[in-house]
Amino acid sequence: MEQLLERARRSQGCKQVQWLKLAGACHTSLMDSAKAELLNLLESFRSSMQPPRIDVYLSCGTKVPAGGSPEDLPELLTQQLTSPANWSDSVALMLQDGCGEFYECGPLNQLKGIMKRINAKAHQATVSLDVYSEEGQMKPGGSLPPRWAKAGAGCLS
């Protein structure tokens, strides 16, 4: 692997190459068997699925509109296991649809950093919530959207 990383680093136009520590082979064909199992599980309760109450933006660049039919949800949800994560496309669609605030639940501000490269306005409107705080409560990290930054307007404390 190190030889591949070095080779990639030397290639023309390369800006960054790094080894990612992941829990699984998400977004690759190595997840095909897990995708099949998840699809079977989701299919088992398809008849009880309700239309989404809000727009749902999937990491593979697809939007499921509020009130839309839940018929395609099992397949769309499982596609995320093996499809590339098109976060840039998803965020662009959210911005196009008028989304003005973004919330990241998890440590290290990973998505907030990605948002900076996608869209400066979206980056400023992203709140990172550290769900692993010592007190066990969600805490905002980084900059808050303008409506939260007003004195006394903090929703999370």
C-alpha positions in Angstrom: 0.0 0.0 0.0 2.8 2.4 0.8 4.2 2.0 -2.7 0.8 2.8 -4.2 0.5 5.9 -2.0 4.0 7.1 -3.0 3.2 6.5 -6.6 0.0 8.5 -6.4 1.8 11.3 -4.5 4.3 11.6 -7.4 1.7 11.7 -10.1 1.1 14.9 -12.0 -1.6 17.1 -10.5 -1.8 15.3 -7.2 -2.7 17.6 -4.3 -3.1 15.1 -1.5 -2.9 11.4 -0.9 -3.4 9.8 2.5 -4.3 6.5 4.0 -7.9 6.6 5.4 -8.8 4.6 8.5 -12.3 3.4 7.8 -14.5 0.9 9.6 -15.5 -0.7 6.4 -15.3 -0.6 2.6 -18.3 1.7 2.3 -19.1 3.1 -1.2 -17.3 0.2 -3.0 -18.4 -3.0 -4.6 -16.9 -4.9 -1.6 -20.2 -4.0 0.1 -22.3 -5.9 -2.4 -23.2 -8.7 0.0 -24.1 -6.3 2.8 -26.2 -4.3 0.3 -28.1 -7.4 -0.6 -28.7 -8.2 3.1 -29.8 -4.7 3.8 -32.1 -4.6 0.8 -33.8 -7.9 2.0 -34.3 -6.3 5.5 -35.7 -3.1 4.1 -38.0 -5.0 1.7 -39.5 -6.9 4.6 -41.1 -3.8 5.9 -41.7 -1.8 2.7 -45.4 -2.0 3.1 -45.3 -0.1 6.4 -43.0 2.7 5.1 -44.5 6.1 5.0 -43.7 9.0 2.6 -40.9 11.2 4.0 -42.1 14.3 5.9 -39.1 16.3 4.8 -36.8 16.3 1.8 -34.2 13.6 2.2 -30.8 14.1 0.5 -28.8 10.9 0.1 -25.0 10.8 0.0 -25.1 9.4 -3.6 -26.5 12.7 -4.9 -30.1 11.7 -4.9 -33.1 13.6 -3.4 -36.2 12.0 -2.1 -38.8 14.7 -1.9 -41.1 15.2 1.1 -44.4 13.4 0.4 -42.8 11.3 -2.3 -43.6 7.6 -2.6 -41.6 5.3 -0.3 -41.7 2.6 -3.0 -38.1 3.3 -4.1 -36.6 4.0 -0.6 -35.2 0.5 0.0 -33.2 0.5 -3.2 -32.1 4.1 -2.8 -30.9 3.5 0.8 -29.0 0.4 -0.1 -27.3 2.1 -3.2 -25.4 4.3 -0.7 -23.4 1.3 0.4 -21.8 0.7 -3.0 -22.1 4.0 -4.8 -19.5 6.8 -4.5 -20.4 9.5 -2.0 -21.2 12.5 -4.1 -21.4 14.9 -1.1 -20.6 18.0 -3.3 -23.6 17.2 -5.6 -25.8 16.6 -2.6 -24.8 20.0 -1.0 -25.2 21.8 -4.3 -28.8 20.4 -4.5 -29.5 21.4 -0.9 -28.3 25.0 -1.6 -30.3 25.1 -4.9 -33.4 24.1 -2.9 -32.8 26.9 -0.4 -31.3 25.0 2.6 -29.5 27.6 4.7 -28.2 25.7 7.7 -26.3 22.5 8.0 -25.7 20.3 11.1 -22.9 17.8 11.6 -23.3 15.3 14.4 -19.9 13.8 15.3 -16.4 14.6 16.3 -13.6 16.5 14.5 -15.6 18.8 12.2 -15.0 16.5 9.2 -18.0 17.6 7.2 -17.5 21.3 8.1 -14.0 21.0 6.6 -15.5 19.5 3.4 -18.1 22.2 3.3 -15.4 24.8 3.2 -14.1 23.4 -0.1 -17.7 23.1 -1.6 -19.2 26.5 -0.7 -18.1 29.3 1.6 -21.6 30.2 2.5 -22.5 26.6 3.4 -19.3 26.4 5.4 -20.4 29.4 7.5 -23.8 27.9 8.0 -22.5 24.6 9.2 -22.8 23.8 12.9 -20.7 20.9 14.2 -22.1 19.1 17.2 -19.7 17.1 19.3 -21.9 14.1 20.3 -19.1 12.7 22.3 -18.7 15.5 24.9 -17.7 14.4 28.4 -21.1 15.5 29.7 -22.9 13.3 27.1 -24.7 16.3 25.7 -24.5 17.7 22.2 -22.3 20.9 22.1 -21.9 23.2 19.2 -18.4 23.5 17.9 -16.9 25.9 15.4 -18.8 29.0 14.3 -22.6 29.2 14.7 -25.0 30.3 11.9 -25.9 34.0 12.2 -29.3 33.4 13.8 -27.6 31.4 16.6 -24.8 33.9 17.1 -27.1 36.6 18.4 -26.8 37.2 22.2 -29.1 34.9 24.1 -30.2 33.0 21.0 -28.1 29.8 21.6 -30.4 26.8 21.2 -27.7 24.4 22.4 -25.9 24.8 25.6 
